[in-house]
Amino acid sequence: MQILARSLTFHKFSDLKMVQTLASVQVYDQQICNALKKTLATLGEDPKIAIYQNLAKTFQIREIEIPRRIDIVEKLFDEIFGIGSDPLKKMFHTNLTKAIENIW
């Protein structure tokens, strides 16, 4: 954020707040991606790759779009694992909560 802030000329305090908010959103989005990777890693490398490929092929969602389409990830978990998706979703929530706590 410091590099971005230095590269911009701020005319108003609100401009700086906008950059800070954008940086916070990007950090949060990255934590969502990291939490999902950590959760999927428990399944093994091949299932993790298959899930990402399924997101791309079936739902046209790239990895960087996942934070804005997390509802689709939940839907995919339900389709693939059925009732067995609940522990996976709980694990994702736990991983995300821990990651966010480390930021703040």
C-alpha positions as CSV (number, residue, x, y, z in Angstrom):
1,M,0.0,0.0,0.0
2,Q,2.9,2.4,0.7
3,I,4.1,2.1,-2.9
4,L,0.6,2.7,-4.2
5,A,0.1,5.6,-1.9
6,R,3.4,7.2,-2.9
7,S,2.7,6.8,-6.6
8,L,-0.6,8.8,-6.3
9,T,-1.0,12.5,-5.7
10,F,-3.7,12.9,-3.2
11,H,-5.9,16.0,-3.5
12,K,-8.3,15.1,-0.7
13,F,-8.3,13.0,2.4
14,S,-11.0,10.9,0.8
15,D,-8.6,9.8,-1.9
16,L,-6.3,8.3,0.7
17,K,-9.2,6.6,2.5
18,M,-10.3,5.1,-0.9
19,V,-6.8,3.6,-1.4
20,Q,-6.7,2.2,2.1
21,T,-10.2,0.7,1.6
22,L,-9.1,-0.9,-1.7
23,A,-6.0,-2.3,-0.1
24,S,-8.1,-3.8,2.7
25,V,-10.4,-5.4,0.2
26,Q,-7.5,-6.9,-1.7
27,V,-6.0,-8.3,1.6
28,Y,-9.4,-9.8,2.5
29,D,-9.8,-11.3,-0.9
30,Q,-6.4,-12.8,-0.7
31,Q,-7.2,-14.3,2.7
32,I,-10.4,-15.9,1.2
33,C,-8.3,-17.5,-1.6
34,N,-5.7,-18.7,0.9
35,A,-8.3,-20.2,3.2
36,L,-9.9,-22.0,0.3
37,K,-6.5,-23.4,-0.8
38,K,-5.7,-24.5,2.7
39,T,-9.1,-26.2,3.0
40,L,-8.8,-27.9,-0.4
41,A,-5.3,-29.1,0.3
42,T,-6.7,-31.4,3.0
43,L,-8.3,-33.3,0.1
44,G,-5.0,-33.8,-1.7
45,E,-3.5,-32.2,-4.8
46,D,-5.6,-33.9,-7.5
47,P,-9.0,-33.2,-5.9
48,K,-7.9,-29.6,-5.3
49,I,-6.9,-29.2,-9.0
50,A,-10.2,-30.9,-10.1
51,I,-12.3,-28.4,-8.0
52,Y,-10.5,-25.4,-9.4
53,Q,-10.9,-26.8,-12.9
54,N,-14.6,-27.5,-12.2
55,L,-15.1,-23.9,-11.1
56,A,-13.4,-22.6,-14.3
57,K,-15.2,-25.0,-16.7
58,T,-18.7,-25.2,-15.2
59,F,-19.1,-21.8,-13.6
60,Q,-16.5,-19.7,-15.6
61,I,-14.9,-18.6,-12.4
62,R,-11.1,-18.0,-12.3
63,E,-9.3,-18.3,-9.0
64,I,-9.0,-14.6,-8.6
65,E,-12.8,-14.2,-8.9
66,I,-13.5,-16.6,-6.1
67,P,-13.8,-14.0,-3.3
68,R,-16.7,-12.3,-5.2
69,R,-18.4,-15.6,-6.1
70,I,-18.0,-17.6,-2.9
71,D,-21.6,-18.7,-3.1
72,I,-20.7,-20.7,-6.2
73,V,-17.9,-22.4,-4.3
74,E,-20.4,-23.5,-1.7
75,K,-22.8,-24.7,-4.4
76,L,-20.0,-26.7,-6.0
77,F,-19.1,-28.3,-2.6
78,D,-22.7,-29.3,-2.2
79,E,-22.9,-30.8,-5.7
80,I,-19.6,-32.7,-5.3
81,F,-19.8,-33.9,-1.7
82,G,-23.5,-33.7,-0.9
83,I,-24.1,-34.0,2.8
84,G,-20.4,-34.5,3.2
85,S,-19.8,-30.9,2.2
86,D,-20.7,-29.5,5.7
87,P,-17.3,-30.4,7.3
88,L,-15.5,-29.0,4.4
89,K,-17.4,-25.7,4.6
90,K,-16.9,-25.5,8.3
91,M,-13.1,-26.1,7.8
92,F,-13.1,-23.3,5.2
93,H,-14.9,-21.0,7.6
94,T,-12.4,-21.8,10.4
95,N,-9.4,-21.2,8.1
96,L,-10.8,-17.9,6.9
97,T,-11.6,-16.8,10.5
98,K,-8.0,-17.6,11.6
99,A,-6.6,-15.8,8.6
100,I,-8.6,-12.7,9.2
101,E,-7.8,-12.6,12.9
102,N,-4.1,-12.6,12.0
103,I,-4.6,-9.5,9.8
104,W,-6.4,-7.4,12.4
